[in-house]
Each structure stands twice: as C-alpha cells, then as structure tokens.
C-alpha cells in the first residue's frame, strides 16, 4: 500500500513541489552568496585601492623628506654661515661643521656644550649676548639677533652676527632654539673705516672738526652742569708753513704736518683733545684748567716744542706757531661761539707777529665784526666805483724831472671816509678780492699813463704798480697782463711792476718763470722796500730785476755818517755793480736828498717832492715840472692824501 501510495498522483505533486521549493531556496541562497561575494570583492578592491594610494602617498612623503634632508645637508655644507641647534631641555647644542671651521677648528675640536660658544665671546660682548638670548627665549623679543666678537683658533677676534628663533612646546615655553652665525668682520672693518674717514683726519690720524665739535659739545654741556668748571680752546696756526709748502712742495708739507701732529700729541694731557681742522690749523681742547694761566703756560710750552727743528727725509725745517686762546665762561650759549673767539684771538695774534699767542677779549669780537662789515663793503666797492688811484711822482735826481709815477689806490668808503691801502689790502688778499681789485688798478693806471703820454709824450714816463703776491701767483696772471696791455695800447716798456723780496723766495722756480715771462713782454720788475726782507745777492743775480727801491726806513734815519748811511751806500754800490737802477723812497728832508745825491742815487720819491696826488692834481704837476729845480720849496698846492 505504501508502494501504491508512492506512485499516487498526489504524492507525485508533493514531491515535485518540495523539489521545486528546495531548488528555489537553493537558487536564492546562491544569489545571496554571489551578492555577498560581489560586495566583498568590491570592498576588497576599494581597500586595495586605498592601500595603494596610501603607499604611494607615503612613498612621496618619504621621497620629499629624503630630498629635504639632502637639500638641508647640501645647504648646511655649502652655506657660508654656521648653523647651531640648541636643545633647551637637555642644554645640548649642535654646531655645524661650518660654524666650527669659521673659527678655524676641526669638527671634532668643539663639543656640544653651550660654553663652547660663550667662553669664546669677547668679555665686552658676553653680557649683551646672554641678555638678547634670554629676552627671546622669554618671549620679550620676536626673534634673536646679536653682533659680538668671537676669538678664533689663532686668538684673533672676529665680528659675528648670530640670529635665531625659539620653538615653543605645548605649554608655551621654549624647548628648542636654532639659528645661524655669519662672519661680519669685513663689514665691521668697512664701518670702522667710514667712521675713521668721517671723524679723523686722513693725513695725521688726529680727530677732525666733526669729532672735535662733538667733544667740545660734551665739554660745553659738562660746564653748564658744573658752572665752576673751566676749559679752554687753543687755536694754532703754523708760522711760515705756506712758504715751506710753496718752496719744497706739498709732499714735504704733508710730511711736516705729520711730524707736527706727532709732536703735539706727545705733549698734550690725556683728557685733552687735539684736532686738525685742515691746512696748517690745529686746535686743542683743554678739558680742565684752573685759570687762564694754565692755558697760557700750555701755549708757551707748545710754542717751545714747535720751535725745535723738524728732521724730514730730505730737509731740516724750522717753524713756529701763532695761537689764539679762548676760556669758557657762562656767557657762551653755543660751543661754536668759544671756537669762534679762539680763532679770532689767533687772527689778532698773527697781526702782532709770529711765534706768539693772545687770549681773547671782547674788543677782539668787536674788531672781528668790524672786519666782517668791511669785507662785505669791499665786495661791493669796485661795482660802486668807490676806489680811486692816486699818483706819487718819481723824480730823476740828475735833472729834477718827473720820470714816472707810482700808482697808489685809495678807497672812498661811504661811512669811514678815505682809506689807505694798509687798511683794506690785507683783507682783500685774505678773501681773494685782491684779484679783481688788482686788475682794476693795473687797467686804470695803464689807461691814465696812455692819456698823459698822448698829451705830453716827452719825456716818456713809467707807471709803477705794486703787485700783490697773491695776484702774482695766480695762474692766469700773465694772460691777464697781456690782455690789459692789448686793451689799453700801453707800451709794455712804460710799465713797471713792484714786488717785495719775499716773493722771490716763495716757490722760487715758479716766480722765476713768471718774472721772466713778464720781462719778455717788455715789463720792468722793481723790488719794493728793499733792505727789509732777505736781501740775498743770489736772488738779485738770478731774477730779471731792473730797479731797487730802498725802503723809507733807511732813508728817514740817514743822519751824518751813521750806519743807515752806510747801508744805503752799500745798496747803491751793489745795485750799480749789477747794472740796476736805484730809487730812494720816503725822501722828506733836504738833508736826505743831498746825501742821496752824494751817494750817486739816480731817483727819489717822497713828501719832499709831492704827496700822492689824485688825477687832476697830477695833471697840474706834470705841467709844472720846473718847480723841482729849487727842491727846497714846499709841495705844490692841492697835494695831499
């Protein structure tokens, strides 16, 4: 029955349904498994992609790190700076090989302790270095930077610039600090040279005006705080230095200035300041004095040490000094004022002569202001036509006739009246105004002589003109003379230029060339005030001189058979031996005239014949020449200054 049941239709359907059900579940399971496999495969693929991406990223990082390390190593080894890295927690510090080699050490010769750095720092710099490092570590400064000196293996200090930056930890405190070391010795040397050039004289090494004024400012401020304290300024000017410079050249002059500076420096006190202002001007700041006498004693001592001979390479030279002294007081408001007064005192000392000193007083300041006003007026005088030429006749003692005139300039000052040359010529020479003034004098005198010669051609006259040494040394002097002669049409043989004896010994070669060229033009050269200068026969023989003018001081003192008569006689005989003419200046007495005639002197000028005359009076004089036949008569009417 069971067998029959198994083959019954119902059972068959059941089995078929069951099989289909099982098959369906199997298919469903298979789908689920496949889906799970696909999902796992996708997840595995994604994970694999991420892994590969991460591996590639890490490889790039590793490569970049390696390249960075290589660049750092290359930069550290090739950089000119030394590097340092300080672990603040362990207090160990790394110094790069370059850091060590900058000081001349091998890599193994310097350890990793901070003292390897600090104990090599100059004692004057270590405190500032430590402070700057501490300020940065403590957050006071945004970065560390310090200049200090480090001693190298050869025990020579080098200037270094150290810079660095601190790294903060989580708690905000510094845990590490790294930086660099740069050798700035070259820059420091250049800076020192700039300072040297700015504040020190390049020739002597002494402080210059800028540094002196700084020291003077400090002394002035100290004096204001301490009213009882006194200081002084000595303004020194070397005597005869210009003559030495002109005669022996600037190299010799510079050599002498260096020796003067050394000698002065060796004899000043430690708290005094010696400076060179340029040229032959030296200034000393006496830091502390008790009274005026202290300053004058020092001035006398300096004058003594400078009077001793100076041994140069090729010469033994003698000089002296002229000094002005100014003492501090409460009336000075600015440092420049006391320096000005010392300079003023020196100027007045020079007027008195060489190798002396003067202490400033207020009257000098008044004179200085007066001199400044006169200089301003002098600059406008030519344009305002305030100058006038006066003419003093030169008389031939053989026939009592006028053979020429000496042109003498006068200044009609609008406030001061008529001024004589001695009142303004020295100022004109100092300021350089002598050049335009001298040119005006020469041109006016030449024009006047041309007029006189046209009116009265016989006898031919000579116009004598005093030439300033300043103008004579001017580079364009010869060209200026040629131009004036061309403009005025004056025969050069009718012109005589008067120079002093001292001109001939100042830059002898140059003066010989100038005077020779003048004589080649036909111009005569006369020596004025002969007998008061060097009176060297060698110069008279060497230079192209035509006439000697004996100084008035000898003529005025001629009485009987005294020494002055003998001097005048010797000059006349010497001149005649050398084929030179002689003019006696300052003849005022008939006795002087007779003596000169007996001594065979050819020419004379002086008040006995005529005072200097203006143009109109000189015109009248030329028409009255016969008046000199009786020389005892008074000068003609209208004569005078």
Secondary structure by P-SEA (a helix, b strand, c coil): caaaaaacaaaaaaaaaaaaaaaaaaaaaaaaaaaaaaaaaaaaaaaaaaaaaaaaaaaaaaaaaaaaaaaaaaaaaaccbbbbbbcccccbbbbcaaaaaaaccccccccccccccccccccccaaaaaaaaaaaaacccccccbbbbbbccccbbbbbbbbbbbbbcccccccccccccccaaaaaaaaaaaaaaaccccccccccaaaaaaaaaaaaaaaaacccbbbbbbbbbbcaaaaaaaaccaaaaaaaaaaaaaaaaacccccbbbbbccccbbbbbccccccaaaaaaaaaaaaaaaacccccccccccccccbbbbbbccccccaaaaaaaaaaaaaaaaaacccccccccaaaaaaaaaaaaaaaaaaaccccccbbbbbbbbbccccccccbbbbbbbbbccccccccccccaaaaaaacaaaaaaaaaaaaaaaaaaaaaaaccccbbbbbbbbbcccccccaaaaaaaaaaaaaccccccbbbbbcccccccaaaaaaaaaaaaaaabbbbbbcccccccccaaaaaaccccbbbcccccccccccccaaaaaaaaaaaaaaaacbbbbbcccccaaaaaaaaaacccccccccccccccaaaaaaaaacccccccccccccccccc
